[in-house]
Amino acid sequence: MSTSSLGAVGVPTAIAPVAGTPAAGSTRHAADAGTLWRPSAPCTPRTCIDATGPARAMPLAALRVVAVLFLLIVGCAGMPFGGRIPAGAVRRWCRWVVRAAGVRVRIAGPEAPRGGLLLVANHVSWLDIPLLAAVRPARMLAKSEIRDWPVAGWLTARSGALFIDRDRIRALPETVARIADALRAGQAVTVFPEGSTWCGRAQGSFRRAAFQAALDAGVPVQPVRLHYGLAGGASGTAAAFVGDDSLLASVWRVVRARELVAEAEVREPIVPGGRFDRRSLAEAAEASALPEARQVRVPRQQRAVPTVGTDQPVSPAPSREPLTA
């Protein structure tokens, strides 16, 4: 099961490779299908995940899994102390989680602003969460179903995540208001506006609802461009967590792969002003966080739906299976 973010109304036409058109690296994607409230990508492990080449020996890979679990236990032990832990220590711990999985970490660009901040990025992997927290510790937007997950549900709730009920579209304004309240309180909130994980060779459009929270709170939006590849500079999809992939299978694939590199490129923050509504703010963040060269728009059937706030009705982008995270 893949991870995804806010399945919001106000959805522009999704971005994905056109049916029959190969994406970069010769991967082919069918147009995605599903519902407005449950966005997801057409990426699947079978069609999108590369062979990783030489793999680590199984005993070493198992040790890496143990190392990741150990660091998660350490993180759980520190949760009761909450905000008393310095942000620098949290960022280092998040780097260690990624490194423990055998993935090199590269973070480039300016330091993220302090205070209230909406942190947005493209969504590829479960590694996105610690990687973004290494840029700026933040509260995550997560689907309500995660509360029922063994271990992960407890961890997510204890981390201060903001939950969204994907089956109640009328609850969206309340969710946006809670995000805005957190931003006004000086907290950072992380959202993956694509609405689903993508393999990294194709990408989705940024849903707009969460950007209304940044406008309401008057805080900057911090785009971050995430990329996973190999040490030699070649792109790769071994880190992708897409389609019906299980978390265990994805973790094992990552720890077995050699020379994986996770890159977080921190872009210039976008400060909301009089010229921005949530549509233009989402488009500006999308242009900053998503590599334009990899985007191919898929035309799809239009059906106007009302959006939160004062924007004009827009058309939904169908999708397959979302996970709000």
N, C-alpha and C positions, 0 to 999 in steps of 0.2 A: 504494500500500500504506500503510495507516494505521499509526500508532504505538500501542503499548499497553504495559501494565505487567505485573506479576506475575500470571500465570494460575494462581491458587492454589486448592487445595481449601479447604473450609470456606466455600462460596459461598452467601450468602443469595439470595433471589429477586431477579432483576435488576430494574432500574428503567428503564422506557422507556414511551413513549406507547402506550396500548392500540390495538390494530389498529382502524383506522377512526376513531380519535380524533385530531384535529389537535393538534400541539404548538403552543407559543407561536409566533406569526408564521405560522400556517396550514400549517406543515410537517407532513406525515404520515409516520409511521414504521410499518413492519410489525414484528411481534415478531421478535427476533433468533433465529438458529438456529446450531447448531454443537456443540461439545463442551465439556465441563467444563474440560479442560486448555488449550483454545485459545479463550478468551473474546474476543468482539468486539461491536461495536454494530451496530444495524440502519441506522445513518446511511450515506448514500451521497452522492457529489458531486451526482448528478442531482436527488435529492429534497431535499437539505439546504442546498446552497450558494446563497446569495443572489446576484443580480446586484449588482455593487458600485457601480453608478452611474457617474459620471464617472471615467474611468481616466486614469492618468498616460500621457504620451506614451511610446512605446516606447523611444526613446533614453534618457530619464530612468530608465525602469524597468531598462534594461540596465545603466546606470551603478550603480544600486542593487545589482544582482546582483554586479557587480564589487567594490563596496564591502564587501559581505558576505564575499565570497571573500577579499579582502585582510585583513579582520579575522580570518578563520579561519586564514589563513597566519601572521599575527602570533601568534595563540594557539598554533599548532603550534610556532612557534619558541620560545615560552616554556615548553612542556611539560617539557623536561629539567630546568628549575629547580624544578618541582613546588611543594612546600610553602614554598619560600623566597619566593614571590611573595605579597605581602600580600593578605588576603581583600578589602580595599577595592578594590584594583586589579582583582581578578578580577570583582568585582561591577560595576565601571564598564565593563570590557570587555564583559561580557554585555549591559549596557544598550546599548552602542554597536552590538552585533550586531543587536539588535532595531530600534534607531533607523535603522541603515543600510538595513534592509529597508523603511523608510518608515513604520514603526509607532511611534506615541507610547507612552511607557511611564509608567504611574502605579503606584506602590507605596505602599500605605497600611497602617497598623496598627503594632503594636509591633515592635521589632527581634527577630529570631529568637534564641533562646538560644545561647550558645556551648557547646562540648563536644559529647558524643554526642547526636545528634538524628535522629529519623526524620521526614523532611519528606514530607508527603503532600498531594496536590492532585487536583482534577478534571483530566481529560485531554482537550484539544481539538485541539492543534496541535503541530507541530514547534517552534513558538516557545515552547512551555511550558518547554523545557529551558533556554535562556538566560534566560528570564524568572524561573524559580525560582532559578537560580544567581545572579541579581542580588539575590535575597532572602538566600540563604545558599549559598555554594559547597558542593557535595556530590558524593559518588560516586553514580552512577546505577545502577539495576537494569536490565539489558538482556538481551534474548534472545540465546542463543548464536549464532544465525544471523547476527547483525550482524557478527561477526568476519570473515565472508566478503564483506562489502560493499566495493566499491571506495571508497577514501578514508574514508568514514564508519566502516568497520570499524576501520581503523587508528586514527582519531581517538578512537573510543569506547574501544578497548582502552588507548590511551595516557592517557586521562583517568582511569584507575583504576576503570572501571565494574566492577560485579559482574555476572557472567553467570549465566543460568539456562537449563537445557536443558528446553524445554517438552515434549519427547517422553519424558522420564523422570520420571514422577510420583514415583517412589521417591527421586529426588534432591532433592525439596522440603525435607525436614528438613536436609539438608546446606546448601542455599542459605540457609535461615533461620538456621542456625548461623553462616554466613559473614557475614551481615548483622549478627548480634548481636556477632560479634567486632569488626567495624569500629566499631560503636556504642560498645563497651566501650573501644576505643582512642581515643575522643574525636572520632571523625569523624562527619560528617553523611551520611546516605544518603537519596536521593530515590527514592520509589516512587509510581507512579500506580496506586492500588489498584482502580480501575474495571476494569482489565484490557484496555482498548481506548480509542481516541479516540472521542469523541462530538461532535456538532455544536455543543453548547452550549445547545441548546433542549431536549434530552433528555439524561439522564445515567444512569449505571449505579450499581450498588451497590459498596461497597468490599469486596473480598476480604480475608480476615482473616489469612492466613498471615504476612505481613510484620509485623503488629502483635505477633505472638508474639516476634519479635526484640527489639522495644522493651521488652516485659515481661521477657524473659530478661536484657537488658542493664541494665534499670532506668533508661532514659533517657526524656525527654519526647517526645511526638509533636507535631509542629508542623503543623496544618492550614493550607493556603493555598487561597483561593478565586480561581480564574482566570476572567477574563471578557474577551471581545473584542467591541468594538462600534465605533461611529462617534463622531467628535468631538462631535456634538450630543447624545450620550447614548443614541441608539438602539442596540438590539442588532443584531448582524450575524454572519454565518457565513462570511465570505470567508476568515478565517484558519484555518478548520477543515481538518484533514487526515484524511479519513475514507474508509472503504470501499476501493475500488480506485483511489483517487486516487494519482497518482505524486508523488514528492517534487518533481520538476522542475516539474510542473504547479502544485502547491501554492505553491512558492516564486514562480513567475511571477505567479500570481494575487495573492499578497500584495504584491509590489513594484509591480504595476500599480494596485492599489486605492488610493484616496485617503482620507485622514482616518481611517485605522484607528487604534484605541487598544487597547493591551493593559494590562489592570489586574490586579494581584496584591494581593489583600486578605489580609494576614497576620492570622490569627485568634489567639486566646489559646492558648498551648500547653497540652496535656493531659499532666499528670504521672501516670504509672501508679501505682496504689496497691492496697491490699487489696481494693477493691470492683471492680477491673477484671479480667476475663479478656479474651482477644483478641477475643471476640465483642463485648463491651460497649465495648471500646476502639475497635474499628473503627466501631461504630455512633455513638459520640460524635464521632469524627473526621469521619465522613460527614455528620452533622447540622451540623457546623461548616463544612465545605468546600463542600457542595452546597446551592444555593438550594432550599429545600423546596418553594417555590411551583411549581417546574418539574418535580417528580418525580411520575410516575404509575406505579404498580406493575403489572407484567404477570404474571398468574398463569401458571404453566407446570407441566409434568409433573414430579413429584417423584421422585427416586431417591436414597435415603440412601447416603452414602459416608463412609468414615472420614476424620477430619481429623487434623492434626498436633497432638500434645499431648493434653490431657485433655478438650477440648470434646466435646459430644455430636455424633453424625453429623448432617450437614445435607444439604440438597439442592443439586445443582449448577444453575447458570444456563447453559443452552446459549448458544452464541455462534458467530459466523461465522468470522472470521479475525483472530487476535490478533497482536500484535507486542509482545514484552516489552521495555519501555524504561524 
